[in-house]
Amino acid sequence: MTKGQTIHWHQFPDAAAVAENAASRILAAASKAIAQRGIFRLVLAGGRTPEATYRLLAKAEADWRQWEIFFGDERCLSAGHPDRNSTMAAKAWLDHVSIPREQIRFIPAELGPIEGARLYSPVVAESLPFDLVILGLGEDGHTASLFPGHRQPEHALVVAVSKAPKPPAQRVSLTAKALNNARQVLVLVTGLGKQGAVTKWKEGKNIPIARITALDALDVMLDAEVGYVSTTSRH
């Protein structure tokens, strides 16, 4: 893990409880950001638990017109493809609330990883710092589309991924440099298969999730299948 970052670990009985708590935290962060700065900038993740969170947000009351949405990564598939993170988020949540369309900043991954990353980089650069970033965790320790063994250009905010170890191989991803430039980061981790990755993270192994920090608060939301963890740690 990154030295100096305090990680707050939160454990819940099941994935549904993780999603419920995450939705509450997102809504609270939005209210605070809008009150202080007039806008709430949120970065979305793909995956089952984030999807459950988005379905809860679709039923919530919020000042949606002051929300601005970004994506942590996207698969290089045609626009509207069912396997894209943006399609999932739209069906679960974004199509059901009044966030202005121009404030939903889709990654143009259908143009390919290089062009998609090139076009999304200035969108990210002009929007930092984010208020909140949602991330998941893969069994190999990857987060967004940042995989073990893949190098990231030191100063890049968005990277083209051409050899992802799980399909599709081509993706566009925000880098740790961009994801870390957020006031708050929520990592949602559910399922028995994630135990190994969490253990490696806590042991300080060099996996992508261990490079994630936050400007104010880094919170990890776990379900009971992942196993017991202490409430805080500092590395």
C-alpha positions, 0 to 999 in steps of 0.5 A, a space after each residue: 500500500 501507499 505509505 501515509 494513506 489511512 485505509 478505513 475498512 468497513 464490513 457488512 453481512 452481505 453484498 446487499 448491505 454493501 450496496 446500501 451503505 455505498 449508496 448512502 455514502 454517495 448521496 451524502 457526499 453529493 449533498 456536501 459537494 453541492 452545498 460547498 461547490 455547486 457540483 458533485 463529480 462522481 466516477 463510476 465503476 463496473 461490476 455487480 455490487 456497483 450495479 446494485 448500488 446504482 439501482 438504489 440510487 435510481 430510487 433516491 431523491 437528489 439534486 441530480 442536475 448538479 451531478 457530473 458523471 465520469 467512468 473509471 474505465 470502459 471496454 472498447 465495444 460499440 456504443 450501447 453494447 450490453 457489456 459496456 460499463 456505461 450501458 449497465 450504469 445507464 440501464 440501472 440508474 442514469 436513464 431514470 434520473 434527471 442528470 443532464 445528458 451533457 454532464 454524463 461524460 462517457 468514454 468514447 471507447 468505441 473509437 479504440 483504446 488509443 483514440 478513446 484515451 486521447 479524447 478522454 484525457 482532457 475531459 478528466 484533466 479539466 474536472 479534477 479533483 473528483 469528489 468521489 471515485 467508486 472502484 471495484 477489486 478483481 481477484 488478481 488485484 486489478 481495479 478499473 482496467 489497471 492490471 498487474 504487470 501493466 505499466 502506466 505512463 507516469 504523467 498520464 491521466 487516461 491510458 489505452 489498454 490493449 492486452 487486458 488478461 480478461 476479455 475484451 482485451 482492449 479498454 480505456 482506463 483512468 490511471 492511478 494518478 487520475 483516480 487518486 485525485 479524488 476527495 473520497 474513494 470507495 472500494 466495493 469488494 464482495 464475494 469469496 473470490 476476493 479474499 486473496 486480493 484483499 490479503 495481498 493488499 493488506 500485506 502491501 503486495 505490489 498490486 494495482 489496488 495498492 496504488 490507490 489513495 485519496 485526498 481525504 478518505 479511502 474507504 473499503 466496503 467488504 461483505 462477510 465472504 471476504 473475511 474479517 479485517 481491522 477497521 483501519 490500517 495505515 501504510 
